[in-house]
Amino acid sequence: MTDSPTAGFSGPTVCRLTGVTYRQLDYWARTNLVTPSITAANGSGSKRAYSYADVLEVKRHQVAAHLGPVAGPGPPGR
């Protein structure tokens, strides 16, 4: 698979661009946190194809996971 706008980005390419491990990307795809919008996996050995928007979504989740929970202002009245 080539990484062109029509073919999308392969899983390993998304990992290289975002810094996410392939195992993490696979988990997020299987749990529907970030699903590939061009081609979903269809059984063992099939290839996912991610759009540019998917790559940005993966990066957003990677940054959020790295930062951890963000403390808010707290409950009202305190």
N, C-alpha and C positions, 0 to 999 in steps of 0.2 A: 504494500500500500504506500502510495506517495503521500506526502504531507502538503497537498494543494488545497485551495479553498473549496473545490468541488468534492474531493475525496475526504477531507477532514484531517484531523490530527490523530495519529496512532496513540495508543496508551503510553508506550515508552517515550514518545515525543512530548506528550503532556507532562509526564514525570520530569523530563529534562528541563522543560520550560518553567515548571512551577516549584520544583524541589520536593515534590511529594513522592513517596515510594510507590512502586507498582502495587504492592500489597495493599497500601492505604487506598489508592485509586480504585482498585478492584473491590475493596470493601464498601467504599462510598457508592459505587455503581450497583452492587448487589443489594444494598440497603436503601437505594433510591435517594440518597442524599444529593449526589450529582450524577445524572444519567446522561449518556452520550446522545445528543439530539440528531446525529446523522445516521449512525448505525449502532444498534444495540447488540449485545452478545446473544447468539442463538445456539447455545450448547457449547460443549467442550471444543476448544480449538478455534472458535470463531473470533473475529477481530472487532473491537469497538472502534467507532470513528467519532471524534469529538469536534464540535464547531469551535470557532474562536471565542464565542460567548461562553461555551462550556469550559474552556481553558481559564477564562477570567473567573468563572464561578469556582473552579478548583482552587485557584490561587487565593480567592477570598476566604474559602474555608481553611486553607492551609495557614494563612495569616491569623485567622481567628483561633485556630487550634494552638498556634504558637504563643499567642498572647494570653490565652486562658480566659477564665471568667472575668468580666469587667464589673467592678463594684459600682453599684448605682447609688442614688441618694439615700436609699433606705425607705422603710415604710413611713407613711404619713403619720404625723403626730409624735414623732420622736425627736 
